[in-house]
């Protein structure tokens, strides 16, 4: 098994080509760089006083170069050694504002004749025209080569200038939490320096993922995962593949990495870091779930979500199951969130057209006025126990908002207000998450009863109501998800990750546990849905 894989003389049975620069540097034979690699570096970069380049920018340029030349890329640390072997005396500085600083190579710049510079200038110019990107520290990368689309993913990185305006590229990766050892003894053969090395490598790895995602280079995520987890086709192989990971071996041997992947404090810390990273990526890719997003960008995000779990499990082929399970849980929550938010965004754009159509709105009002709400309330009361006065108020508010032909954003504000009023009695209570989920179930059940009545009456606007109902149910889910996360002091990704691993009966929604901390009168209009025991 992998636990004994610390011998750097082991081979790997991989058939990928490895940059010869890596072999010469890591084997200690000669630190000279082969002519092809040296030529590429010297053609694109040059030393100069008073300038700097983000370290992540150079590494992404190198990844793209390796993709084009069908070479197996080295990790970021090994690439740093390669750069320094060509440009002697290169210094590293951490530049940027607090919380958004990055390591830069000081005294290095892209040549004026390099195609990389022209591509970056085009991207920056277009971004500055379309929205205020000028203050942002995020680096821009050249387009991916066409070969990266071979797996059937929608590659939109070649149009990054066109789609980047829909992202929130100003977000930096938040600080990671401290690693709490919880008083547990270190595994045999592990020292505190190994844990510190793992934390530093993990942080660099997550920053690299964020950078390629901002530039819509989704396929590079798989490469970064494989590089960090030192992927190989088998547990033994050629020395060339070993050389790819040699710099990481110096900083943290594979045998120590494997042991840390079974150490509970490291597992918990990695899980928290992943939730932080993925939440940030969601907010970058879909900063506003109601704002129109081009269909090509939506499809690219959905294709990425569909692929990322298989990419991750494949990259961690030889990593202990404990770490794989932790990583996949967060990745699954991330993928699910991307799918739900893109679906919600698609529904929002379809509904926007309905809400702006006067004829459709008038037909919906006419059909809605024929719905027997008294009968609907009578049937739903046994399940929902909704107050008559409250239901009538919601009905009137809904009709008024529809009649005023309010915008989608105004409808969203109304739904947000409903959630706020319903959950107000449970603020600062441990019953908040359960109460929120119970309300979501009641909302869905009641709306389904209204749709049922419209169906039985063969309402002409049934299609419009069905679309609106789907949107409002999805948006309610979105609101509840964020309220629960806020109440628990966690990210929505973390909350969804918990739901993926909890058994179905682990969180019973019993009414007895849902009494508000300060019980309000049942006739109080602030209580939209009563959650207490039914009255006889």
Secondary structure, 3 states (H helix, E strand, C coil): CHHHCCCCCCCECCCCCECHHHHHHHCCCCCCCCHHHHHHHHHHEEEEEEEEEEHHHHHHHHHHHHHHHCCECCCHHHHHHHHHHHCCCCEEEEECCCCCCEEEEEEEEECCCCHHHHHHHHHHHHHHHHCCCCCCCCCCCCCCCHHHHCCCCCCCHHHHHHHHHHCCCCCCCCCCCCCCCCCCCCCCCCCHHHHHHHHHHHHHHHHHHHHHHHCCCCCHHHHHHHHHCCCCCCCCECHHHHHHCHHHHHHCCHHHHHHHCCCHHHHHHHHHHHHHHHHHHHHHHCCCCCCCCCHHHHHHHHHHHHHHHHHHHHHCCCCCHHHHHHHHHHHHHHHHHHHHHHHHHHHHHHHHHHHCCHHHHHHHHHHHHCCCHHHHHHHHHHHHCCCHHHHHHHHHHHHHHHHCCCCHHHHHHHHHHHHHHHHHHHCCCCCHHHHHHHHHHHHHHHHHHHHHHHHHCCCCCHHHHHHHHHHHHHHHHHHHHHHHHHHHCCCHHHHHHHHHHCCCCCCCCCHHHHCCCCCCCCCCCCCCCCCCCCCC
